[in-house]
Amino acid sequence: MIRILLAEDQIMVRQGLKLMIESDPEMKVTGESDNGKEAISLCEKQMFDIVILDIRMPVMDGIETAKVISARWPDTKILILTTFADNEYVLEALKIGVSGYILKTGDTESLLRSIRSAFAGGLAIEDHVAANVMPLLMKRGETKQADPSLTPRERAILTCIGEGLSNGEIADRLAISIGTVKNNTSQILTKLELRDRTQLAIYAIRHDLV
């Protein structure tokens, strides 16, 4: 069972998302809040696999909430609820290390797909969000030259991470074990002096590996 905390200040939106999520018998919304401060309080009381945060909430917004949750509960995956007008917020959230973005206008299947991807360790970015944000992200890149110390396998794994694939999906594509994927990912993080998979995905995009 995937345990989910849903933080959204609009009650009708929150109720609609809950119904969509719980249409999958393997998912359960075990906590609800209408602001970031309350979401953090819930995280202190119980464990969640996925936290879904609206970017714009009263008291404490989704970005500030994501910073606290990622620092205090690094194993908890964070998905951001976003709109087309939130590109700059999305870029800021990428730096924090969130596991993906959900469009409020998305359908049930895209929502469930994003949750499954994040839970499996992938980076869930909807096509519409990527189309708006990635050009901005690439403009901020300082170089297109990837680190020459990366081996062919490491570059292949980095490309897969940039595409948002989970460890299992990478292993299947490259015909290697999940353990090999994990070991190589750790080596890539060390080589590039990066913190997490989200930063690796950003690196892959900025350096034309995707």
Secondary structure, 3 states (H helix, E strand, C coil): CEEEEEECCCHHHHHHHHHHHCCCCCEEEEEEECCHHHHHHHHHHCCCCEEEEECCCCCCCHHHHHHHHHHHCCCCEEEEEECCCCHHHHHHHHHHCCCEEEECCCCHHHHHHHHHHHHCCCCEECHHHHHHHHHHHHHCCCCCCCCCCCCHHHHHHHHHHHCCCCHHHHHHHHCCCHHHHHHHHHHHHHHHCCCCHHHHHHHHHHCCCC
